[in-house]
């Protein structure tokens, strides 16, 4: 049959941990079988009654003697058993049957201690002597409930009662510091014991002292010999960790502030001895004291005569000099123990003072560089100066001396010696005196050229040369500018030379700046600057005819000043009576020969010609030479010379071929003349390109300018001048070259 005794459970289970003023939800539950469904009662095989119930017991009302028979009861899923009717003594008494949840079983209802219970159950919450008829409730924990036990009781209408297991309450609460007083007064050098005790559940896990920013992890703060530096505020902090049954962790803490007041006797810290005062001024001195508590008695005494706490003389004299004693007292009352008297005395010596005076021998010190400088500063003062210094300072350990073992020019300048002392007059408080004397230190050193530069080191002729020479020296220097061995410019007693001049071709070369002063036996220093002057070449000289053939003329000349190497030579010629000049191929200078030679080919037999020439370099052209005349030979193969004969090895052949070429070219002379000017211009352009290729961009522009000027001058010189055909020149040159190779 069903279990008729309820199982009562109180949750949460014991023990329960909860913090002070925490909320606990208590639930009481009863475990019983009340889910039977329908119950069938049969007597002699006949259905007596069918009851649909969820109770674990069934009641058949108004039983009588006719009902005294065995009944067959079916409960749940056709599980049956036979049971006897219960309680027939009174026919009016209700009859109760119960079903058990196992297979068929015969026996009375109350067999084996099984009780019949009804569906309705009454639950009692038992708190000590308090009873609450409820199945659940919220409990607010309080620390005085710590250790209390709770229980739950359940009973039904059939008198069955059951009580749950006891639930023990563990009430946690944070620390409460209870052992400290607010102020601790103790006399200096005594012991001090500060104990921090706290009440908590659980016990504190950590107790710490925090004095003056430091942390001490101990409940007892102990001072074996307390000092005035230990005065101040201290805090004690207690911590504990509380974990409730629901798993929530909390940290409890309590902090208490206390004051430590260390008592100590008086200490006189002012005035200091000896005490200096200016004669005939007022003396008014107060004895300054510290102590805890503040001294209640301060007085001066001298030679058995007592004064008040203020020592006062309206006009002091030397007769007032002497020793004076200041005395201070206080009473120290600790928190524990008897009061004590503290005292201190200080003896002060009185003297008369005068201000400091500085003396130096001279105002200017001249020292040669790398020599020693030692200047003493003499002081007259009473009391002795408390500060002596040179500014700027030197290398001496003695502040009264300006000392440099080896001076340099950087040490030149003004220096001042200052002395200071401190006087304490009677009125106006402390006075300071100061005196300063200044000297000049002049470091002498020989000349040194720091800069010698030219604005431009490469110049065109007729442009401006600008040179600057800077000299560092003391005293100032004599600065001279030389070009080679020639003195160009000189200045005296200065540090700088500036020179400006218009340069010609002969002004190129090395310029030297020389400087010296009166030191080091007048030794001279120098620096060089290399100046390059870009010039046009000079006019070729000794221009004349060296030799003649039937179709050519050989010219010779001596080159003029080359200007800016290299230089080239242009030969121009014209047949008389023509007025148009023709230009031969340019010739470069052979620097290995003093005389230069050039042969103009393609001339006509027994014909008079005029010749002229000019030189050119990357700067520009020279002027023209004088015009010279010459006539070609009348015989083919004949060569006439004005100096050393030059007879070609194959003269006859050359002459024949030259005549043939002249005849061939002459047939198209008109056409050639139409293109001569163009070809000649092209020839000049080729020369210009050769020259320009070796010049800088500036030189190219300058050279182009001179070439234009030169062409313009040729036009002005011969207005109707026309170049001969380039074709003829090339042909003649080709022929001559071929014959020469043959």
Buried (B, 14 or more C-beta within 10 A) or exposed (E): BBBBBBEBBBBBEBBBBBBBEBEBEBEBBBEBBBEBEEBBBBBEEEEBEEBEBEBBBBBBEEBEEEBEEEBBBBBBEEBBBEBBBBEBEEEEEEBBBBBBBEEBBEBEBBEEEBBBBBEEBEBBBBBEEEEBEEBBEEBEBBBEBBEBBBBBBBBBEEEBEBBBBBBBBBBBBBBEBEEBEEEBBBBBEBEBEBEBBBBBBBEBEBBBBBBEEEEBEEBEBEBEEBEBEBBEEBBBBBBBEBEBBEEEEEEBBBEBEBEBBBBBBBBBEBBEEBBBBBBEBBBBBBBBBBBBBEBEEBBBBBEEEEBEBEBEBEEBEEEBBEEBBBBBBBBBEBEEEEEBEBBBEBEBEBBBBBBBBBEBEEEEBBBEBEEEBEBBBEBBBBBEBEEBBBEEEBEBEEBBBBBBEEBEBEBBEEBBBBBBBBBBBBEEEEBEBEBEBEBEBBBBBBBBBEEBEBEEEBBBBEBEBBBBBBBBBBBBBBBBBBBEEEEBBEBEEBBBBEBEBEBEBEBBEEBBBBBBBBBBEEEBBBBEBEBEBBBBBBBBEEBBBBBBBBBBBBBBBEBBBBBBEBBBBBBBBBBEEBEBBBBBBBBEBEEEEEEBBBBBBBBEBEBEBBBBBBBBBBBBBBBBBEBBEBBBBEEBBBBBBEEEEBEBEEBEEBBBBBBEBBEEBEEEBEEBBEBBBEBBBEBBEEBBEEBBEEBEEEBBEBBBEBBEEBEEEBEEEBEEBBBBBBBBBBBBBEBBEEBEEE
